[in-house]
Structures are given as structure tokens and as C-alpha cells.
């Protein structure tokens, strides 16, 4: 007999019979109800599959990862639990309006010393510049060449790279000013030149608007040569109109950095310690091993005032608003926003006083994609680091700031920005810099807020140095060591000796050890004494940073502290098998977050490490990593920056390479499917089962022996892609499947002049008559000259049509921060089709040796050559393979107009 229970739908019901019970959480719909969060990665102790939204990964540890990063919610996700049981994940709405940060940054491969590896492109020269009396002026160059000085024009110099081409013939500023206007900016093609400024001198250089490198991998570089102090850029690195695209500044003293409306800019091992720096309205900026210190006002505003007005005279070391994807790594931020000797009453006759409006770094709301790691923030006026838009903050050291850090992700309008993740942050002491107006907090630890903030592995210790009796006697009041009003996704912050506040999570630890765990004691280990004063330690950091590493010392300080607090960060030297295990308390998707790995540290600490993605799809970036083997387990890999070298594969690989990411792959017989949309893919061994799509401005090195088997394809698409071979020896490409060449176009683009920072490379766009993928973009100075390269076209865009090329930002305090950026199509400027070629990639040796490799391309019986969008091309002859490549046709299916002629694959239209 069937019993018909008449329970209301979604009622929780427990049935009992014969000593057994069975529960149904949602009657008539699901056996089990789970709670979850939209916009985040969730992890459950249950086997789940077949989700109605998002993605599930059944992990080897028996848990299930449910990826709801793309969901805004509220949403109910049905899942299969096995044994004909069902479940529902009731996901609350995304707690922060803009979800998790992207993890996308501008980060290059690294040399053995940890510095970025800068590679010359195809349009490259070195230009040595000096302000010394021995540098070659226009007059000296004319005399050397035996011509009149009027002959030495910009074009004349551009055609004679020997002048300025070596340390033996550096050019003076009058000649350099001619040359720079001939090479860069405006409507000129991007280049990868290296400008080398002699140390010990100051330079006044007005950089042209629309200056641009060739690509992410081949930027323009401004660097130093010779001996002495860093070259001083007295006019700074400043733009108020379209700034640089793909440009690197290294080893310089820069008066002020203000690269507004720029995209793809790196500052490495520089000092910016004269004026407040401003990185607003820019995208993909990286600050690495940069020092910001002693930035304050020298004169009162307004002139003649008798006291310092706090808000009017605010000053920070760095300000930024309306930016995308800012990486701050290994930087020093000290003594900004005030000067010692100030008057408590703010008398204008005394130096600049601190206030609640002046910070070390001030990162405004209306921005997205912040990551600050391995950096020192010390003795700043108010907050060491003030951030208002959420982000990732990792392994930073905060010393004697009035407030260690204010990390927020909302405004008075609510949680309208991105999630906060605070990981392994350490704060010692508070600043106690007092004034009689707009003082703000002076005795705080972390002020971290935002819904579902992850505060993991952080430590707040010693309001005062316990061995400094003066500090102990004067620092007798304190505010919170961290913000307890935050709705945490996870919090295990430890607190010790924050006067007037209870210790937290230090039970069972040796208090004598904790009492001696001070920054002064750590500083002593670096300076060779028992303990060192904070000013001496920061001076050491400032001085040692030239040629050494701020970030390394910060990491050592954080590791030293955490070990003594019972939370050691492993410093593994032996090989390990690492499994990707998303941590739902933080981002849950980034390869470069140690909390997402089973070992609690990162792959690549030993080159014999093996990695198992365990079905997940992590985003790789901001690392230079060599590992022995990768197993995907059905997962995928997204390589967006840095360099990942895989010695081999444990199973099939499905990967995307884009932006500044590089994937180097050794020999494998496993199936390999890769989409190279940017960056570089390099095959370094025999790859016998390859499916590849190459587009955008990607560089693809096909290696010594690659095979595209039957049923798979090698597709090269658009005018900007470089696919083929570099180096020496011989190489073979065997195509048993399909070889496709897709034509692309470049169009004049109006309306994007000021927004190159949000031009979304790889974005699929749509006009009234066409769809296409953005392959590349260059500002060229006017609406009729700016170029957008398009590939993978369906239809053909017409003049006057528009398309959305990205999402812009505004710093206004509004919930509607995201604004679609729209460009208008002008004329089609060019159309072209890619080829397989031998080319100098810049990746081998010093990057300057022309390749001598000889290549054989074999079109096997039954293989197929396809031409995509030949209708875009003008009638004529198009080489599909370049010099040094010999094609053998063993019986391929060739389309009309394609032949193998004298060993070359040719298209005739």
C-alpha cells in the first residue's frame, strides 16, 4: 500500500520507521539543503554533480568545490548527490556588488635574480643617453659624421642607430629630444626600444603622448647605465593625456609618476620620493621594489596662512582612483604625509603636520583589481595603506602607522565594491602622531571592513615596544587591534600586547617568546645586533633595496613573526605533490595564493614539484614557476601573467594563454588543447597530440616537433599573431588534421582616446552587422588614426557602427560605477592573413640573435588547409609560410587558390 504524505512543498520532514530515520530538507524537491554564497567559491563535505548553475568539482579528498563566482544571486542551485538523491544550494546574494577581484595583472617572466626579464621585440634599438660633458651633442654628431649640424635631424638620427647605440657613443639631451620624437608617440608603430640613462645625472624629458611598446612581452624600457646614483627624472613620468602603453621604468629616481590613461606600465626598483604620485585612470600598472618615502608639503596652502589646514594640505605617498588591476609588490612606503618637528597646533612656521587625510598609499573607491603584497608601510601620517575598493592584501608589514591599514570595500551607500582578502598581514605598534585638528585614529591596528572579508593568518602585536620604556609609558591608550564589526568569511587574527585589549588566539604559546617577538628584535637579525631601533631598520630597508629586495626582507619579517606565533609559513626545499584546494575564505581560484594549495605553500619552490589541479580551473599569474609535471583531472588552466614552465603532463591539458602570460611546455604525448590569445606559448619538446588556436598578439613557438593529429586543428587568426619557430637546429610540424589561416582587419576607432586602459583584449564585440574578437589596440593620437585589430569575424563592421569595448570606472560615490565604453568604427585601415614563420621572439638568449632554425611542415594525407574570411582580402598573392619553412604536401585537401609552390604554402586571390 502506498502512503501519500500530504506535506507542504519545501517543508523539512523527518520520517522514522523500524529504528531508522530519514530526513528530507525540502519536501518534494530536494533531500538536502545547503547554504552558500553567490559570487564566491563554496566547498562542501558532500559529493555533488550536475549543478543547475555554476560548476562543481568532486575532489579527490571527498569534498566538492562549487564555483559560483559568476553568480550574483540570490540563486538556488540544484545538484545531484548520488543514489538518486538531490540537493539544493541556497546561495545568498553576492555580498559585494562587484564580486571578487580578477587576479589579472601586468607581470613578466623573471631573471635568476628575481628582476623582470625584458625582451627586445622586432622593432628595437638601445639608446644610451648622458648629461655628461662627454655625451655627443648634435654638433658633436655632425662633426663625427662629417656633415653640417642642420643635417642632424630627427629622421637622420633615426636612420643611424650607431649614435646612442653604445656606452662608447651616448648622445646628449639635444640629440635625444630629436630622436625620441622620431621614434615614439602619435601615429607611430609601437616599439621595444631601451632608453639607457647614465647614472649620476638629472634629466628633463617630456615624454610624447601615445608612446607605446610592441606588446606586453616587448615594452619600451627606460633604465640606467653606469655607476653612481639613480638617474633623476626631474620632470617625472607624467601624462594628462593618453599615457604609455607597455612601458617599463627601472632603476630610476622619478620626481613624480602620473601616467594617466595608460595601460601596461611597470615601475621596478625606482624611487618616487619627491611629490605625491598619482596612478589614476590607468590599467595594468605594477609597482615592484619601489620606494615612496618622505613625501610631504614643503609650503603651506594657501600661501600666507598661519596654520596648516588639515584637509587642504593633505598629502600621500601615492594616490590612485578609477584604475584597473594595480599590483604593488615589494614596495616601501615610509614617513609620508608629514615631517618630523611639526607643531601640535599646526603652526605654519613649523613643518607639515600629520592629519587623518594623509596616508602612505591612498587607493580610492571606484577602482577594481588591487593586490598589495610583500610591502612595508611604516611611520605614515595616518593610515599606512588606505584602500576603499576591496582587493587582495598579502604578507605586508605595518610599523608604527597611526592606523596600520584601512582596507574597505564599500561606502555609505553599502557594499558596492569587491571582496577583501587580508592574508598573513603583520602589524607592530601604532604611530601616536597627535595634532589638535582632524587627528583621526592614532592607536589603531587594522581597520578592515566589508562583507565576507577573509582575514586569515594576520597578527597585531605590541602597541609599544616592550623593551622601550619611553614608548611603554606614553602609549597607554589604544583602539581596536582589528575591526570586529566586519562580517568575516573567516578570521583567525592573533593579538598580543595591544594595551588595554585582550590577547587573542595565543593560548598555549610561550609568552616569553611572544614578548620578545618585536620588529626591533627582527631588525637586529638583519643589522647584526641584538635589537635595532625602527628608524635604523627602515634606513636599512631604504639603502639595501638598491640591488637587493624590499620584498624578500618583508617576507622574512612576516615569516619570522608567524613562526614565533605558532603559524609558520612553510619554507619547503624538497619536492612535493601539490593539489589545488580552493580556500572559500579568500579568492578560491588563484594559483598564486598559498591558501589554495594542499601544502599551504606554492608550487615551484622545488623544480621537481608535481601539481594536480584535481579538476579545478585556477588562474595562473604574478609568478615565475617551473614544475616537473601537471595533472589536470579534467580541470583547465588560465595563464594570464608571469611564466609557467611544465616539464610534462600527467594527463590532457586544456589551457588558455593571454595578456602577459607565458606557458612553456615540455615533451608530452598527452592531448594538448591550447588557446593562445596573447602572451606566449612555447613548446620546448616533442608534442604529439596538439590542438591550438593562436590569435590576438600572441607569440607561439611550435618547438622541435609538433603534430596536429586527425580530428584536431591548428588555427592562426588575425594580423597581429606571431606563430612559428625561433632559435637554431631543425624543427618539424606535422599536420594530419586541419591547418586554418583566418584573415583579420584593423579599423580606425573613434571614442576610445582616453580609455585605452579598459580596452578589453580578447573581448567578443558586436556591431550592427558583425561580430569579432578584439585582437589588439593602439592609441595613435586621433579618432581617425587609433587602431583596433579584429579577428574571428562574422560579418564585416561598417563605418559609423559602434561596439562596447570595455567597462569604465568612476570615483563618484554611486552604486552605478560601471559604465559601458563605446567606440565608433571608422574606415577599415588594413586586412591581412597570418603565416607560419621563423621569427625572432626575444625569448632566446639575449633576444637579439636572428634565428637560423630550418623548418619542415608536412601536410599528411587527408589533412586539410582552410582559409577563413578570404573575402576580407584584396586580390593578390599571400604567403602562408615564410622563409626558412619548407612545406611538403603528402596529399592534403587544399582549398581553391592555395598551392604548395617551391616548398611554400601560397594563397592566390
N, C-alpha and C positions, 0 to 999 in steps of 0.2 A: 504494500500500500504506500503510495506517495503522499507525504505530508506537505501541504502548501503553507509555508510560513508567510504570514502577511506583515512583514516588516517594511517600514518606510525606506525608500532608497537612501543610500549613503549612511544608514544607521550602523553603529558599531554593535555587532552581535556576537555573543559567545554561546556556543552550543556545547552541552555536556551529555555524554551517554557512556555507560559501561566503564566509568572511571576515566574516560578520555574527554578532553576539551578541544574545541576548535574555535578560533576567533576569526571573524571577518570584520575588517575595519570599515569598509564601505559596502554595505549590503547591496547586492545586485550589480556591483560594479568592480570591486577590487578586494582581494583578500587582505592586502597590506597597504597601509597608508604611511608614506614617508614625508618628512618635512624637508624643504630645500630652498635654494635661493637662485633666482634668475640673475643673469649677468655674472655668474661665478662658476667655478668648478666645484662639484659636490662629490663626496666619497661616502659609500655605504658598505656596511658589513652584510651584504647580500649579493647573490648572483642575479644580475639584471641583463636584459637584452631587449631588442626591438622597441626602442623608445618612440613615442609619437612626436617628440621634438628633441632637439639636441642630439648628443651622441653618447653611447655607453661603451665602456671598455671593461670587459671582465678580466681582471688582473690575475697574475699567477699566484698572488698571495690570498686569493679568495674574495677580495673586495671588488667593488665595482666603482669605477670613475664615471660620473655623469657630467658631461660638459654642457653647461647651459650659458656659456659666455655670450652667445649671440642672442639670448632671450632677454626681453625687457620685463615680461611678466605683468601681472600675476599669470601663471600658467600651470595647468595640471598636465603632467606627463605620464602617460600610461606606459608600463613596462611589463615584460614577461619575466616571471620569477622561476619558471621551470615547473615540471609536474602539473602542467595545466593550471598553475596559479598565476594570478595577475597582481600587479601593484600600481599604485598611483603616487607620483611625487608631486606634492602640493608646493610649488615654488612661489615664495613671496616675491613681490615686485623687486626689480633691481634697486638696491638701496641707494646707489649713487647714479644720478641721471646719465652720466657718460661712461659708466661701467669701469672696466679695468683698462689700464694704460696698454698701449700697443706692443711695447717691447722693441720698437723699431728705432734704430739709431745709426749714425754715420760712424762706422768703426772699421778700420783697415786691419790687414794682417800685420803681424809684429815681427820685429827682428829678435835675435837672441837676447839682446839687452832690454827687451820689453818695449822699445820705441816702435812707433808705427813704421811699417815698410812702405815707402813711397815709390811708386813705379812710374818710369817715363812712358809716355804714350807714343803715338806715331807723329805727332806734331810737338816736338820737344827740342829745347836747347837750354843750356845753362848760361846765365848772365851774371858775371861777377861784377859787383859794384863796390866802390870805395869812396870815402870822403877824404882820403889821404892826399897829400901833395903829389904823390907818385901816380895817382889814377889818371887815366887817359881822358882828357877833355876833348871837345870837338876839335880844338886847334891841334892838340897832340895827335889825334887820329888822322887829321888831314895831313899833317907833316909826315907821319909814318907811312901813309898811303901815297904820298906824293901828289895830292890834289889840293884844290883850294878849300877853305873852310866852308864856303857856301855849298860845296858839293856834298858835304856830310849832312844829308837829310835823313828823315826817318826811314824812308824806303831804302836809301843807300845803306844805312846801318843794318836794317832788317835782312838785307841780302848778303851781309858779311859777318857771319857768326863768330869769326875769329876775334873781333873786338868785343871784349867782355866774356870771351869763351873760356878763359882760364885764369888762375890766380896770377899768372905772369902778365896778363893784359886786362886788368879790371878797368872799367870805364867810370868816369866821374858823373856827377848828377846831371850836368847839362846834356851829356850824351844819352844817359839813361832816360831822361824825360822825353827825348825824341823817340827812343826805341820803344818805350812802353806804349806810347800812343800808336805806334805802327803795329804792335803785336796783339794788343788786348783791347777788349771792350767794344761797345757799339755793335755793329753788324758783323764783326769778325768771327771766324770759327773759333771754337774752344781749343785751347792749347794746354800742354802739360809742362810748361817751362818752369825752371827752378831759378828764382832770383836769389842770389847769394850776396848778402850784405856783410862787409867787413866789420868785425868786432871792434869796439873801442870808439865808435863814431856815432854821431846823431844824423838822422836823415829826415828831410821834409819831402814826403812823397804824396802827391794827390793821386789816388788810385782811380782809374776810369770806372764809370758806371758800366754795368753789364759785363764785367770781367768774368771769364768762365774757363774752367778746366775742360778736358776732353770728356771725362766721365768720373764716376765715383772712384774708380781704381786709378785714374790718371789725372789728379788735380794739378792746378798751378800751386807752386810752393814758394814761400818766402822764408829763407833760412839764413844762417850765419856761417861765416868762414873766418879763419884767422884766430888770433889769440886776444885775450882781454875780455872786457865786459860785453854783455849782450849788445848787439846793435840797437840803438834807440830810435824808435819811430816817433819823432816829435809831433807829427801830425796824426798819429794814431792809425787805426784801421777803421775808417768811418765812411758810412754811406747813409744818405737820407733818401736816395732813390735806388732803383734796383741794385742790390749789393751783389757780392760774388756768388758764383755757383761752382762748387767743387774747388775749394781753395784751402790750403794748409799754411798756417803760420807757426814757425818753430824757432825756439831758442832766441827770442826777441824780448826787448823791453818796449812795451806798447803804451803810449800815453793814455789812449782810450780806445776801447773796442766798441764799435757801434755799427755792425753790419746789417742794417735794416733791410728787410725784403730780400734776404739772402737764402740760399739753400745749399746745404752740404759744406759746412765750414768747420775746420778743426784748428784749435789753438793748443799747441803742445809745448811744454817746457818753456812757457813765456812768463813774463811778469807784467801785471797790469795794475800798477800801484801808484797812480797819479790822480786820475779822475774816476768818477763813478762810471762804470761800464754798463752798456745797455744792449741787450740781445733781443729786443722786442721785434715782433712782426717777422720772425725768421723761422726756418725749419731745418731740422737735422744739424744742429750745432753740437760739437763736442769740445769740452774743456778738459784737458788732460795734463796733469802735473803743472798746473798754472798757479802762480802766487798772486793773491789780492791782499794787500796789507797797507796800513797807514793811509787810507783814503778818507779824507775829511775836508771840511771847508776851511780855507785859509783866511777868508774875509767874510764879515757878517753881511747878511741881506736883511733889509735894504741897506744900501751904503749910508753910513752915518748913524745907524741905530746904536743905541746904548746897551742893548741886551740882545742875546741870541733868541729869536722867536723859534720855538721848537719845530713846528711843522714847516715853516718857510725855509728853515735851514737844515732840513733833513738831508741825509747823505748815506748811501750804502756802497759797499764794495762792488756789488753787481745788482742790476735791476733788469727784469725781463717781464714782458706781458705779451699776450696774443702770439705765443710761439708754439711750435710743434716739436716734440721729440728732442729734448735737451738732455745730453749726457754730461754729467760732471763727475770726473773720475780722478782721484788722487790729487785734489787741489788743496791749497792752503788759503784760509780766509781769516785774517788776524788784525785786530786793532782798527776796525773800520767804523766810521761814523762818529768819531770823537778823537780828542787828543789829550794826552796827559797834561796836567796843570790847569785844567778848566776850573771855572768858578761855580760853586754850587748854586749861586744866584744868577748864573748865566751872564755875567758882565761881559760886554763885547770887547773889553780891553784884554780879556783872557782868552785862551784857546777854545776851540769848538767843543761845546759840552755834548754829552750823550742825550738821547731822548728816546721815547717809545716809537718814534717814526724812523729811526736809523738802524739798519741791520747789517749783518755781514753780507748775506745774499738775500734779496727780496724778490721772490718769484710770484708774480701777481696772478689773480684769478683770470679766467678767460683763456687758459692755456691747457695744453694736453701733452702727456708723454714726458714726464720728468723722471730721471733716475740720477740719484746722487749717491756715490759710494766711495769708500776708502779716502775720505777727505777730512781735513782738520778745520774746525771752527773754534776760534779762541779769542777771548777778550773783546768781542764786538760790542757796540754800543747798547743794543737791546737784544734782539734775537740773533743767535749765530746764524741760523737758517730759518727764514720765514717763507713758507710755501702755502699757497691758498687753493691749489687746484688738484691736490692728490698726487700720487706717484709712488715710486719705489725708492726707499732710503735704506742704505745697507752699509754696515761696517764703518760708520762715521764716528769721529771722536770730537766731543764738545767739551771745551775747557773754559771755565770762568766767564761765560757769557751771562748777561743779566737773565736771559731766558735761553736755555740750551737750544731749543728748536721749537718753532711753532709750525706744525705740519697739519694742514687743514684741507678740507675738500668740500667746502660749502660756503655760503654767505648767509646773511639774514633772510634770504629767500629759501634757504633749505639746502639739501644735499644735491647740488646741481653740477658737481664736478666728478672726478674719478676717485676710485678707491685708494686708500692709503695703505702702504705696507712698510712698516718700520722693522728692520731686521738687524739684529746684532749692533744696535747703537749703544755707545757708551758715553755717559756724561759725568764729568768730575767738576764739582764746585759751581758756584754762582758768582756773578760779577760784582754785585753790590756797588755799582756806579750810581750815585744818588744826585738828583737835581731837584730844584724847587718847583718845576712845572713839567707836565707831560712826562713824568718819570717812567710810568709803566712798571711792569714787574722787574724786580732786581734780584730775586732769590728763588727763582723757579728752576725746575728741571725741564722735563718735556711737556709741552702743551700740544698734544696730538689729539685731533678730533676727526670726526667723520664717521658715518655709519659703516659698520663692518670693517673697521680698521684692524689690520693684523699687526700686533705689537709683540714680536717674537724675539727672544734672546737678548733683550735690552737690559742695561744696567744703569742705575743712577746711584752715585756714591759720593760721600764726603762733601757736604756743603762747604766745609772748610778743611784745609789740610790739617789733619790731626797732629802733625808734628810742627806746626807753625802756631805758636801760642797767640800771636797777634791776630791771626785770622780767626782762631777759635774764640777769642774774646770779643771780636767785633761782628762775626757772622752768627748772630744769636736768634734771628727770626728766619722763617722760611715759609714759602708757599708750597704747593703740591709738587712732589717729585715727578708725577705724571698726571695727566688728566683722567680722572676717574669717571667723568660723565660720558665718556666715549662708549658707543655701542661696539664692542670689540668682536671680531671674528675669532680672535684668540689673543690672550695676553698672559705672559709669564714673566713680566718685568720684575727684576730684582732691585731692591732698595736697601742701602746700608748707610747709616750715619748721616741721614739727612735731618739735621737738627729739628727736634720738635715733631717729627713724623716717625711712625713705626717702621721698623725694618720689615722687609717683605721677601719671602721665599729664600731665606738664607738659613733656615733651620738645619741644624746638623753640620754646618760648616764651621771651620776653625775661626773664631772671631779675631784671634791674634793675627792670622794671615790676612783676613779682610781689613783689619785696621792698618796693616802695612801695604795694602793694595791701593797705592796712590799714584797719581801721574808723576809726582816728584820721584818716587822710587823707580818707576819705569824709566823716567828720563835719566836717572843715574846709570842705568844699564847701557844707555847709548853714549853718555858723556864720560863714562869710566870713573864714576864716583858713586858713593852710597846713595845719595839723593841729590837732585838738581832742582833749582828754582824754575818755576814755569817760564819766566822770561828767557832764561838760558836755554831751555828746551825748545821754545819756539824759534829762538835765534838759530839754534842748530838746524831746525827744520828748514828755515829760510835759506841758510847758507848751503846745507848739504843737498838741497834739491837740484842744484845745477849739476847735471850729470848723474845724479842719484835718483831716488824715488821718494816723493812725499807719500804716495800710496802704500809703498812697502812698509814704511815706518808706522803709518796709521794702522795697517793690518796687524803688525807686530804688537802694537799697543792694545788693540782690541783683543787679540788672541791671548796675550799675557793676562789681561784683566779677566776675561771669561774663564780661563783655566783656573785662576785662583778663586773664582766664584762658582766653581764646580760645573761649568758649561764649556768645556774645551771644544774649540773648532779643530777638527782633526787635521793634522799636517802629514797626511799619508805619503809615503815614498814607495811603497810596494804596490804591485799591480792588484787590481780589484775587478770584480764583476759588479757593475752598477746597473740597477733597474730604475727606470723613470717611475716615480711615485708622487703624483701631484699632491701638494700640500694645500688643502682647501682654505687654510687660514690666510694664505697670501695669494699670489697670482695663479699658481697651479698649472702654468703652461710654459714657463721659460726654462730653457736649458741652463742658463747662467745663474739660476737661483739654487743654492746648495740644498735648500729645504725640499726641493722637488726630487731628490735622489735618495736611494735606499741607504747609502753610506753616510749621508749628511755632509758630503763634500762633492766636488765637481769632477767629472771625467777629465782625463788628460793630465792629472797630477803625475801619472806614470804612463809612458807611451805604450806600455803593454796592457793598459786597461781595456776591458771589453764592456760594451754598452748594450743594454736590452731596453728598447722603448716600451716593451710589454703591451703593444697595441695602441699606445698613445701617439699624439702628434705634436711634439714640442716645437717651439720656436727657438732656433739657434741664433745667437748673436753676441757681440761685445766680448768675444774670447778668441784666442788663437789656440787651437786644441788638436792634438794628434792622439789618436787611439788605434788600437790594434784591430778591433772588429766591432761592427754594429749589427745587431739583430733588431728587426722592426716589429715582428709579431703581429703584422697587419696594420701597424701604425704608419704614419707619414712624417716627413721631416721638412721643415721650412727654414732655409738658411738665408738670413736677411742681412747679416753683417759679420765682420770678423772672418776667420778661416777655420774650417773643419776638415781635417785630413783623416780619411778612413783607410786603414791598411787592408781591410777586406770586409766581407759581408757574411753574416750567418744565415740570412735568408734574403728574399727580394727587397729591393729598395724602391720606395716611391717618394720622390723629393722635389721640392721647388727651390730654386736659387734666384735671388732677386736683390735689388738695391746694391749695397756694397758687400754682400755675402760672397764667400768663396767656398766651394766644395771640391776637394781633391780626393779622388777615388782610385785605390789600387786595383790590382788584378782580381777579377771575380767572374765566376760562371753563373752566378745568381742573376735572376731577371732584374734589370735596372730600368726604371721609368723616371725620367727627369724632365722638368720644365725649367729651362734656363731663361728667365725673364729679365735678368740683369746680373751684375756681378760677374763671377767667373765659375765655370765648371771645368775642371782639369782631370782627364783620365790619365793616370800615370802607369797603368799596367794593362794587360790584355782584358778586355771586357767583351764577352762573347754573346751577350743577350741584352742588347741595348734598344730602348725606345726613348727618343729625345725630341723635344721641341725647343728651339732656340729662337728668341725674339728680343725686342727691346734693344738695349745697348749692351747685351750680354756678350761676354767673350767665352768661347767654347774651344777647349783644346782636346782633340779627339784621341790623343795618345798614340802609342805604338801599334796597337792592333785592336780595332773595334769592329764588331759585327752587329748588323741590324738583321735579325732573323726574319723569316717569312711570317707574315701576320703583324709585324711591327713597323714603325716608321721613324725616319729621321726627317724632321721638318725644320727648315731655316726660313725665318719670316722677317721681312722688312729691310729697310736700307741701313739701319744702324748696327745690326748684329754682326759680330766677327766670329766666324766658325771655321776651324781648320786645325793647323799644326804650327808649332814653334820648335826651335832647337836644332839638334843635329841628328844624323843617322837616317834611318828609314822608318816608314810608317805605312800601315795598310788599313783601309776601310773597306769592309765587305758588306754590300747591301743585297740581302736576299728578300727583303720586304719592300718598303716604299721609301723613296727619296723625293721629298717635296720642297720646291722653292716657291715662296709666296711673295709677290710684289707688295710694296708699300708706298706710301706717299708722304710728303711733307706739305703742310698747309700753313699759310700766313694766319696768325692768330691774334685777334684783337680782344682787348678786355682783360688780359692776364698780366699786364705790365707789372703790377705791384704785388702780384700774388704767386710768384713762382714757387714760394715756399710751400704752397698747398697743391701744386700741380701733382696729381697722384699718378706716378708712373705705374703702368700695368692696369690702370682703371679701364673698365669697359665702358665706352661712352656711346651716346646715341644722339644723332641729329634727326631732322625730319625725314631724311632719305637714306641714312646709312647708320651702321654700327661699326665700331672699330675699337682697337686697344691702343692706349697711349704708349708709344714706344720710347719717346724722349721729348725734351723741350729745351729751348734756349731763348732767353731774353736777348734781343738784338737791338733794342733802342726805340722801336716804334711799332705801332699796330700793323703796319704793312710788312715789317721785317721779322717780327717774333715768329718762331717756328715751332710747330708741334708735329712730330713724326707719328704717323698712324700705321698700324699693321693689322693683319687678320680682319680685313674689311669685308663687310657685307653691304653692298650698295656703295655709292660714292657721294661724299658730302659736297654740298653746293655752297657757293659764296652766299653769305648772309644767314646761313643756318647757325644755330647755336648748340652748345653742349655743356654739360656740367663737368668741370674738370677737377673738382675737389670741394672740400668744406672749409670755409674760412672761420676765423675766430674773432671775437671782440672782447675787450676787457670790461665792457659795461656790466654793471650788476643787474643782470637779467637772466631769466630762465631760458631765453631764446638766443643762446650764444652761437649756435651752429647756423651758418649762412651758406647756402649753395653758391659757389663761384662759377660764373658762366662766361664762356668765351664765344666769340663770333668767328666763324670760318671766313677767311678771305680767299685769295687765289690759291690754287694748287701750285706750289713752287717747284716741285720735282716729283718724279716717280722713279722707282728703281727696284731691282731684284737682287737678292743676296747671292753670294757664291761661297763655295768651299775653297779655302785658300791657305797658303803659307803666309804667316804674318808675325811680326814682332809684337809679342804680347806685353813685354816688360816684366814678365814673371820669372825669367830665367837669368841667373847670374845678376849682373848689374842692370839688366833690362835693355841694354843698348846694342848687343850683338845681333846682327841680322841673321835670321835662321838659314840653315843650309840643308835642312831635312828634305829628303825626297819621298814623295808620297804616291802610293798606288791605290786607286779607288776601283774596286771590282764590282760591276753590276752583274749579279749572278743570274742564271737562267730563271725566268719567271718574275724577276724583280720588276719594279715599276717606278718610272720617273713621272712626277706630276708637277705641273706649273699652275700655281694659284694666282688668280686675278691678272692674267696676262693682258686683259683689256685695259688695264691702267697704264700700260707701257706704250711708248711711241714705237712705230715701225723701226726696225734696226736689228743689229746683232748684239747679243748679250752673252758674255762668257759666264758659265755657271761653275767653272773651276778655274783656278788661277795658275800662274807659273809655278813649276815645281810639283804639280799634281798631274799624274797620268791616269787616264780613265780607260779601263778595259771593259768592253761590252760582251758578256757571255750569253746574251740572249734576253736582254731586258725589254720590257714593253715601254716604248718611248712615245710621247705624245707628238702631235703634228708640230713641226718646226724645231724639234730637239734632235740633235745628232751627236755622235761621238766622232769628232773630226781631228785627226792627228793627235789622238790621245787627250783631247779636250772635249768637255761637255759644253755644247753650244746651243743657244736658243736664237732662232731667226724668226722675226715677225715681219 
